[in-house]
């Protein structure tokens, strides 16, 4: 999983260096939140499947 702050081009490292830290931090928060939600949904589905099988 990766967050994109620029579509690409020359001097990509300079673009990242000049990106506001808030943008990078917020992007990381959203990615982490999405992964957490997906993991919880997976666990619920697995639990329902296990209960249906017993």
C-alpha positions as CSV (number, residue, x, y, z in Angstrom):
1,X,0.0,0.0,0.0
2,X,1.4,3.4,-0.9
3,X,0.2,7.0,-0.8
4,X,0.9,9.1,-3.9
5,X,1.7,12.8,-3.4
6,X,2.6,13.4,-7.0
7,X,1.8,11.8,-10.4
8,X,5.4,11.5,-11.2
9,X,8.1,13.2,-13.1
10,X,11.5,14.6,-12.5
11,X,12.9,15.3,-9.0
12,X,10.3,13.2,-7.2
13,X,12.3,13.4,-3.9
14,X,12.0,17.2,-4.0
15,X,8.2,17.0,-4.4
16,X,8.0,14.8,-1.3
17,X,10.3,17.1,0.6
18,X,8.1,20.0,-0.2
19,X,4.8,18.3,0.6
20,X,3.3,19.4,3.8
21,X,3.8,17.0,6.6
22,X,0.1,17.2,7.4
23,X,-0.8,15.8,3.9
24,X,1.6,12.8,4.4
25,X,0.4,12.2,7.9
26,X,-3.2,12.4,7.0
27,X,-2.6,10.0,4.1
28,X,-1.0,7.5,6.5
29,X,-3.9,7.8,8.9
30,X,-6.4,7.1,6.1
31,X,-4.5,4.1,4.9
32,X,-4.2,2.7,8.4
33,X,-7.9,3.3,9.0
34,X,-8.8,1.5,5.8
35,X,-6.6,-1.4,6.6
36,X,-8.2,-1.6,10.1
37,X,-11.7,-1.6,8.7
38,X,-10.9,-4.2,6.1
39,X,-9.3,-6.5,8.7
40,X,-12.3,-6.2,11.1
41,X,-14.6,-7.0,8.2
42,X,-12.5,-10.0,7.4
43,X,-12.6,-11.2,11.0
44,X,-16.4,-10.8,11.2
45,X,-16.9,-12.7,7.9
46,X,-14.5,-15.5,9.1
47,X,-16.4,-15.7,12.4
48,X,-19.8,-15.9,10.6
49,X,-18.5,-18.6,8.3
50,X,-17.1,-20.6,11.2
51,X,-20.4,-20.4,13.1
52,X,-22.4,-21.4,10.0
53,X,-20.2,-24.4,9.6
54,X,-20.6,-25.8,13.1
